Amino acid sequence: MNIHFIAIGGAAMHNLALALEHKGYKVTGSDDVIYEPSKGRLQAKNLLPEEFGWFPNKIHANLDAVILGMHAKPDNPELLKAQELGVKIYSYPEFLYEQSKNKTRVVIGGSHGKTTITSMILHVLNYHNIEVDYMVGAQLDGFDRMVHLTTENDFIVLEGDEYLSSPIDRRPKFHLYQPNIALLSGIAWDHINVFPTYENYIEQFRIFVDSIVKGGSVTYNEEDKELKEVVEGSENTIRKMPYQTPAYTVENGVTLLETPEGQMPIEVFGKHNLNNLAGAKWICQNMGVDELDFYEAIATFKGASKRMEKIAENKTSIAFKDFAHSPSKVSATTKAVKEQYPNRKLLACLELHTYSSLNAEFLKEYKGALNIADEAVVFYSPEAVKIKQLDKVSKQQITNAFERDDLKVFTEPKDFQEFLFNQTFDNSALLLMSSGNYGGLDFNEIGSAIKK
């Protein structure tokens, strides 16, 4: 097949392009800017556009399909040309469904934890040499790409994002996969620029549950009250299988999971990660993996990229960076580190970086999110607020929203970095939470400072 990508440089899009090239398709693409690592990975397979920009002459009647990325605009000149010629146009999730409509589709959804759960499942399957197709939102050890598509594999495991499908298709991605086996980890309001009310956001999960193939199943976190109501209130003729956080203990900085064979040390930690593990276990069992085989494999799982990633450690101190940015995830991640290292001073730093987190109205959702930390810091860029065309946010507004009077708030990268590098880090745990980089923080330098 001859496929053209409009906005090939995105994290998801370039991985799909690499997967199709690996499958033997002829792949071309365009974008107005492409950053690393996408740029280098596309270049290695001769898929990097010769020049950046949009070129309608790349669109022709011999194309089998165009795949449209979210980075493109509805008036993109290549998109307009494809529409004019009548070339088949797919969104990213539509094309994944097209590639998997004859397979058993396993879809992992939820406001948080879906990348980790998907990663856990793929780690276990890979450990036991079970071949499946997949799409996951993080780069995993032992995997060349985040997307893998074949004609022969029976299963495909898909991370089910609730964000929009394309500039011209405003449906959430996970509505398009029609899973046979589904998992939902929880509901916590996010993407307020798309789902302006909590009820509107919850409705997307109701639609997802109703989209599960009749006779299929949904595994769900029954500890989430809202999710429990959504799943149990659905009249779809599917099996509903609840899960909850398994029993575990923490001893000397090591998490011990209770299993039928006794206590087992694991690499990941925190109640939310143990909850994720329970969900992953049930999905793997639905896919034919024995419970004890699951435990054997999961003992070697070190975590998904950017999720509780250890960046430095010495005899008395440790530092992590984590993708956490939503209120519920910030709270859960902070509690996890404190539980794992209760006798160490916890310095928790959060960058408000996303549209939701910088919204003055949404800020109140962060109430108490950093309370368990011994010292708490928030960094945000007033310039980012301006770029996102949001109302100005003041330091006092942030302090009030978190309801923590001793909260330190920084708006200048140099001031934040000066504060950070002046810390002694003796007998401490440092947690850096962000979907950005604090205005240019070098995480390797932080690692070096702690290792001294």
C-alpha positions as CSV (number, residue, x, y, z in Angstrom):
1,M,0.0,0.0,0.0
2,N,1.0,3.6,-0.7
3,I,0.4,5.8,2.4
4,H,1.0,9.5,3.0
5,F,1.2,11.0,6.5
6,I,0.2,14.6,7.0
7,A,2.1,15.7,10.2
8,I,4.4,12.7,10.2
9,G,6.7,14.0,13.0
10,G,4.4,13.5,16.0
11,A,5.3,10.9,18.7
12,A,2.5,8.6,17.7
13,M,2.4,9.4,14.0
14,H,6.1,8.8,13.3
15,N,5.9,5.4,15.1
16,L,3.0,4.4,13.0
17,A,4.9,5.5,9.9
18,L,7.9,3.3,11.0
19,A,5.5,0.4,11.7
20,L,4.1,0.6,8.2
21,E,7.5,0.9,6.6
22,H,8.5,-2.3,8.6
23,K,5.4,-4.0,7.3
24,G,6.4,-3.3,3.7
25,Y,4.2,-0.3,2.8
26,K,5.4,2.6,0.8
27,V,5.4,5.6,3.2
28,T,5.8,9.3,2.6
29,G,5.1,12.3,4.8
30,S,5.1,16.0,5.5
31,D,5.4,18.3,8.5
32,D,6.3,21.9,9.2
33,V,8.7,21.0,12.1
34,I,10.0,17.7,13.4
35,Y,12.0,17.4,16.6
36,E,14.2,14.6,18.0
37,P,13.8,11.7,18.6
38,S,11.2,11.6,15.8
39,K,13.6,13.3,13.3
40,G,16.5,10.9,13.7
41,R,14.3,7.8,13.8
42,L,12.5,8.8,10.5
43,Q,15.8,9.7,8.9
44,A,17.3,6.3,9.7
45,K,14.5,4.7,7.6
46,N,14.6,7.4,4.8
47,L,11.2,8.6,5.8
48,L,12.2,12.2,6.9
49,P,10.7,14.8,4.5
50,E,13.4,16.4,2.3
51,E,12.1,19.8,3.4
52,F,9.7,21.0,6.0
53,G,6.3,22.4,5.0
54,W,3.1,21.4,3.3
55,F,3.2,20.3,-0.4
56,P,-0.1,19.6,-2.1
57,N,1.8,18.0,-5.0
58,K,2.6,15.1,-2.7
59,I,-1.0,14.2,-2.8
60,H,-2.1,12.2,-5.8
61,A,-4.7,9.7,-7.0
62,N,-2.3,6.7,-6.7
63,L,-2.3,7.0,-2.9
64,D,-4.2,4.3,-1.1
65,A,-4.7,6.5,1.9
66,V,-3.7,9.6,3.8
67,I,-3.3,9.5,7.6
68,L,-4.0,12.9,9.2
69,G,-2.3,13.9,12.4
70,M,-3.6,16.2,15.1
71,H,-0.8,18.7,14.5
72,A,-2.3,19.6,11.1
73,K,-5.0,22.3,10.8
74,P,-8.4,21.7,9.1
75,D,-7.3,24.0,6.2
76,N,-4.0,22.2,5.7
77,P,-3.2,22.4,1.9
78,E,-2.4,18.7,1.6
79,L,-5.6,17.8,3.4
80,L,-7.6,20.0,1.1
81,K,-5.9,18.4,-1.9
82,A,-6.7,14.9,-0.6
83,Q,-10.4,15.9,-0.1
84,E,-10.5,17.3,-3.6
85,L,-9.1,14.1,-5.2
86,G,-11.3,11.9,-3.0
87,V,-8.3,10.1,-1.5
88,K,-9.3,8.0,1.5
89,I,-8.4,10.0,4.7
90,Y,-7.9,8.2,8.0
91,S,-7.3,9.6,11.5
92,Y,-4.6,7.8,13.5
93,P,-7.1,5.6,15.5
94,E,-9.3,4.9,12.4
95,F,-6.3,3.5,10.6
96,L,-5.3,1.4,13.6
97,Y,-8.8,0.0,13.7
98,E,-8.6,-0.7,9.9
99,Q,-5.4,-2.7,10.5
100,S,-6.9,-4.6,13.4
101,K,-10.5,-5.2,12.5
102,N,-9.9,-9.0,12.1
103,K,-7.9,-9.3,15.3
104,T,-8.9,-9.5,19.0
105,R,-8.6,-5.8,20.1
106,V,-7.4,-5.2,23.7
107,V,-7.9,-1.5,24.6
108,I,-6.5,0.0,27.8
109,G,-8.2,3.3,28.8
110,G,-8.5,5.6,31.7
111,S,-7.5,9.1,32.7
112,H,-4.3,7.9,34.3
113,G,-2.2,4.7,34.3
114,K,-3.1,3.5,30.8
115,T,0.5,3.9,29.5
116,T,1.9,2.0,32.5
117,I,-0.7,-0.8,32.3
118,T,-0.2,-1.2,28.5
119,S,3.6,-1.3,29.1
120,M,3.2,-3.9,31.9
121,I,1.1,-6.1,29.6
122,L,3.5,-5.9,26.7
123,H,6.5,-6.5,29.1
124,V,4.8,-9.7,30.3
125,L,3.9,-10.9,26.8
126,N,7.4,-10.1,25.5
127,Y,9.0,-11.9,28.5
128,H,7.1,-15.1,27.6
129,N,7.7,-14.7,23.8
130,I,4.1,-14.2,23.0
131,E,3.8,-12.2,19.8
132,V,1.1,-9.5,19.6
133,D,0.5,-6.3,17.6
134,Y,0.5,-3.2,19.8
135,M,0.4,0.6,20.1
136,V,1.7,2.2,23.3
137,G,2.5,5.8,24.3
138,A,6.0,5.2,25.7
139,Q,9.2,3.7,24.5
140,L,9.8,0.4,26.2
141,D,13.0,-1.5,26.8
142,G,13.3,-4.4,24.3
143,F,10.9,-2.8,21.8
144,D,12.1,-1.0,18.6
145,R,8.9,1.0,18.1
146,M,5.8,2.1,20.0
147,V,3.7,0.6,17.2
148,H,3.9,-2.9,15.7
149,L,1.5,-4.2,13.1
150,T,1.5,-7.6,11.3
151,T,-1.0,-9.7,9.3
152,E,-0.4,-12.9,11.4
153,N,-0.8,-11.9,15.1
154,D,-4.1,-12.7,16.7
155,F,-4.1,-9.9,19.3
156,I,-3.5,-6.2,19.2
157,V,-3.0,-4.2,22.5
158,L,-3.9,-0.6,22.1
159,E,-3.5,2.3,24.6
160,G,-6.9,4.0,24.5
161,D,-6.4,7.8,24.6
162,E,-9.5,9.9,25.2
163,Y,-8.1,12.9,23.3
164,L,-9.4,13.9,19.9
165,S,-8.8,11.8,16.8
166,S,-7.9,14.4,14.2
167,P,-8.5,18.1,13.2
168,I,-11.6,17.0,11.3
169,D,-12.7,14.2,13.6
170,R,-13.5,15.4,17.1
171,R,-14.3,12.0,18.5
172,P,-12.0,10.7,21.3
173,K,-9.5,8.2,19.9
174,F,-10.7,5.3,22.2
175,H,-14.2,5.5,20.8
176,L,-13.0,4.2,17.4
177,Y,-11.3,0.9,18.4
178,Q,-14.3,-1.2,19.3
179,P,-12.5,-3.4,21.8
180,N,-13.2,-7.1,22.4
181,I,-11.3,-6.9,25.8
182,A,-11.2,-3.5,27.5
183,L,-9.7,-2.1,30.7
184,L,-10.5,1.2,32.5
185,S,-8.2,2.4,35.2
186,G,-10.1,5.4,36.5
187,I,-11.7,8.8,35.7
188,A,-10.2,12.1,36.7
189,W,-11.2,15.2,34.7
190,D,-8.6,16.2,32.1
191,H,-8.4,18.0,28.7
192,I,-10.7,20.8,29.8
193,N,-10.1,22.6,26.5
194,V,-12.0,19.8,24.8
195,F,-14.3,18.6,27.6
196,P,-15.3,21.8,29.4
197,T,-17.4,20.1,32.1
198,Y,-16.8,17.0,34.3
199,E,-20.1,15.5,33.2
200,N,-19.1,15.9,29.5
201,Y,-15.8,14.2,30.3
202,I,-17.5,11.2,32.1
203,E,-19.8,10.8,29.1
204,Q,-16.9,9.9,26.9
205,F,-16.2,6.8,29.2
206,R,-19.9,5.8,29.0
207,I,-19.6,5.9,25.2
208,F,-16.4,3.8,25.4
209,V,-18.0,1.1,27.5
210,D,-21.0,0.9,25.2
211,S,-18.6,0.6,22.2
212,I,-17.1,-2.7,23.5
213,V,-18.1,-5.6,21.2
214,K,-21.1,-7.5,22.4
215,G,-19.9,-10.5,24.4
216,G,-16.7,-8.8,25.1
217,S,-15.4,-7.7,28.6
218,V,-14.3,-4.7,30.6
219,T,-11.9,-5.0,33.5
220,Y,-12.3,-2.0,35.7
221,N,-10.8,-0.4,38.9
222,E,-13.7,-0.7,41.4
223,E,-11.9,1.6,43.8
224,D,-12.8,4.5,41.5
225,K,-16.4,5.4,42.5
226,E,-17.2,7.3,39.3
227,L,-15.8,4.6,37.1
228,K,-17.7,1.9,39.0
229,E,-21.0,3.7,38.4
230,V,-20.2,4.2,34.7
231,V,-19.4,0.5,34.1
232,E,-22.0,-1.0,36.2
233,G,-24.6,1.4,34.8
234,S,-24.0,0.3,31.2
235,E,-26.6,-2.0,29.6
236,N,-24.1,-3.3,27.0
237,T,-24.1,-7.1,27.0
238,I,-20.5,-7.6,28.2
239,R,-18.7,-9.2,31.1
240,K,-17.8,-6.7,33.8
241,M,-14.8,-7.7,35.9
242,P,-13.7,-5.5,38.8
243,Y,-10.2,-5.3,40.2
244,Q,-8.6,-3.6,43.2
245,T,-5.2,-2.8,44.6
246,P,-3.5,-6.0,45.8
247,A,-1.9,-6.4,49.2
248,Y,1.7,-5.3,49.6
249,T,4.2,-4.0,52.1
250,V,7.2,-1.7,52.0
251,E,10.4,-2.7,53.8
252,N,13.6,-0.7,53.6
253,G,12.7,1.0,50.4
254,V,11.6,-2.3,48.7
255,T,7.9,-3.0,47.8
256,L,6.9,-6.6,48.5
257,L,3.8,-7.8,46.6
258,E,1.6,-10.5,48.1
259,T,1.3,-13.5,45.7
260,P,0.0,-17.1,46.0
261,E,3.7,-18.1,46.3
262,G,4.4,-15.5,49.1
263,Q,5.9,-12.1,49.1
264,M,7.7,-11.0,45.9
265,P,9.9,-7.9,45.6
266,I,9.0,-5.7,42.6
267,E,10.7,-2.8,40.9
268,V,7.7,-0.4,40.7
269,F,6.1,1.1,43.8
270,G,3.2,3.1,45.0
271,K,-0.5,2.3,45.5
272,H,-1.4,3.6,42.0
273,N,1.3,1.4,40.4
274,L,0.2,-1.7,42.3
275,N,-3.4,-0.9,41.3
276,N,-2.2,-0.7,37.6
277,L,-0.4,-4.0,38.1
278,A,-3.6,-5.7,39.3
279,G,-5.4,-4.5,36.1
280,A,-2.6,-5.7,33.9
281,K,-2.6,-9.1,35.5
282,W,-6.3,-9.7,34.7
283,I,-5.8,-8.6,31.1
284,C,-2.9,-10.9,30.7
285,Q,-4.9,-13.8,32.1
286,N,-7.7,-12.9,29.6
287,M,-5.0,-13.3,26.9
288,G,-4.0,-16.7,28.2
289,V,-1.1,-16.0,30.6
290,D,-1.1,-18.0,33.7
291,E,-1.1,-16.0,37.0
292,L,2.2,-17.4,38.2
293,D,3.8,-16.7,34.8
294,F,2.5,-13.1,35.1
295,Y,4.2,-12.7,38.5
296,E,7.5,-14.1,37.2
297,A,7.5,-11.6,34.3
298,I,6.3,-8.5,36.2
299,A,9.1,-8.9,38.8
300,T,11.5,-7.6,36.1
301,F,9.3,-4.6,35.0
302,K,11.1,-1.4,35.8
303,G,8.4,1.1,34.6
304,A,7.3,2.9,31.5
305,S,9.4,5.7,30.1
306,K,8.9,9.0,31.9
307,R,6.8,7.3,34.6
308,M,8.6,7.3,38.0
309,E,11.9,7.2,36.2
310,K,14.9,7.0,38.5
311,I,17.5,9.6,37.5
312,A,20.0,9.3,40.3
313,E,20.7,7.5,43.6
314,N,23.3,7.4,46.3
315,K,23.4,5.8,49.7
316,T,21.0,8.3,51.4
317,S,19.2,10.1,48.5
318,I,17.2,9.3,45.4
319,A,15.7,11.4,42.5
320,F,12.8,10.6,40.2
321,K,11.2,12.3,37.3
322,D,7.6,11.6,36.4
323,F,5.1,12.6,33.7
324,A,2.5,13.4,36.3
325,H,0.6,16.7,35.7
326,S,-3.1,16.0,36.4
327,P,-4.2,16.7,40.1
328,S,-5.0,13.0,40.8
329,K,-1.7,11.7,39.4
330,V,0.4,14.4,41.2
331,S,-1.2,13.4,44.5
332,A,-0.8,9.7,43.8
333,T,2.8,10.0,42.7
334,T,3.8,12.2,45.6
335,K,2.2,9.7,48.1
336,A,3.9,6.8,46.4
337,V,7.4,8.3,46.9
338,K,6.7,9.2,50.5
339,E,5.4,5.7,51.3
340,Q,8.5,4.1,49.7
341,Y,10.9,6.4,51.6
342,P,9.0,7.5,54.7
343,N,12.2,8.5,56.6
344,R,13.6,10.8,54.0
345,K,12.8,14.4,53.3
346,L,10.5,14.6,50.2
347,L,11.0,17.6,48.0
348,A,8.2,17.5,45.4
349,C,8.5,19.8,42.4
350,L,5.6,20.3,39.9
351,E,5.7,22.2,36.6
352,L,2.3,23.5,35.5
353,H,2.7,23.0,31.8
354,T,-0.6,21.8,30.1
355,Y,-3.6,23.8,29.0
356,S,-5.7,22.4,31.9
357,S,-3.1,22.9,34.6
358,L,-2.5,26.6,33.6
359,N,-6.2,27.4,33.5
360,A,-7.2,29.6,36.4
361,E,-10.6,27.9,36.8
362,F,-9.0,24.4,36.9
363,L,-6.3,25.2,39.4
364,K,-8.6,24.6,42.4
365,E,-8.5,20.9,41.4
366,Y,-5.0,20.8,42.8
367,K,-6.2,21.3,46.4
368,G,-4.0,19.3,48.7
369,A,-2.2,17.5,45.8
370,L,1.3,18.2,47.3
371,N,0.4,18.1,51.0
372,I,2.3,15.0,51.8
373,A,5.6,16.4,50.6
374,D,7.9,17.8,53.3
375,E,8.8,20.7,50.9
376,A,6.7,21.6,47.8
377,V,7.6,23.7,44.7
378,V,5.5,24.7,41.7
379,F,7.1,26.1,38.5
380,Y,5.2,27.7,35.7
381,S,5.9,30.1,32.8
382,P,3.8,33.2,32.4
383,E,4.8,33.1,28.8
384,A,3.2,29.6,28.4
385,V,0.0,31.0,29.9
386,K,0.1,33.8,27.3
387,I,0.9,31.5,24.4
388,K,-2.1,29.3,25.4
389,Q,-4.2,32.5,25.4
390,L,-5.3,31.9,29.0
391,D,-6.1,34.4,31.7
392,K,-3.1,35.5,33.7
393,V,-2.2,33.3,36.7
394,S,-0.5,34.8,39.8
395,K,1.8,33.1,42.3
396,Q,-0.8,33.8,45.0
397,Q,-3.5,32.1,43.0
398,I,-1.4,29.0,42.8
399,T,-0.6,29.1,46.6
400,N,-4.3,29.5,47.3
401,A,-5.3,26.7,44.9
402,F,-2.9,24.2,46.5
403,E,-3.9,25.4,50.0
404,R,-0.3,25.2,51.2
405,D,1.1,28.4,52.7
406,D,4.7,27.3,52.5
407,L,4.5,26.4,48.8
408,K,7.4,27.9,46.8
409,V,6.4,29.2,43.4
410,F,8.9,30.0,40.6
411,T,8.3,31.6,37.2
412,E,11.9,32.0,36.1
413,P,13.9,28.9,35.0
414,K,17.1,30.4,36.4
415,D,15.5,31.0,39.8
416,F,14.1,27.5,40.0
417,Q,17.4,25.9,39.0
418,E,19.4,28.0,41.5
419,F,17.0,26.8,44.2
420,L,17.3,23.2,43.1
421,F,21.1,23.1,42.8
422,N,21.5,24.8,46.2
423,Q,19.9,21.8,47.9
424,T,22.1,19.4,49.9
425,F,19.9,16.3,49.1
426,D,21.1,14.6,52.3
427,N,18.7,11.8,53.3
428,S,16.2,13.0,50.8
429,A,13.9,12.0,47.9
430,L,13.5,14.4,45.0
431,L,10.5,14.2,42.8
432,L,10.3,16.2,39.6
433,M,6.9,16.1,38.0
434,S,6.2,17.6,34.6
435,S,5.2,17.0,31.0
436,G,7.9,19.6,30.1
437,N,11.4,20.4,31.3
438,Y,11.0,23.4,33.7
439,G,12.2,25.8,31.1
440,G,15.4,23.9,30.2
441,L,16.4,22.0,33.3
442,D,19.2,19.5,32.6
443,F,18.1,16.3,34.4
444,N,21.6,14.8,34.0
445,E,23.1,17.7,35.9
446,I,20.6,17.1,38.7
447,G,21.6,13.4,38.7
448,S,25.2,14.3,39.0
449,A,24.5,16.7,41.9
450,I,22.8,13.9,43.8
451,K,25.5,11.3,43.1
452,K,28.2,13.5,44.6
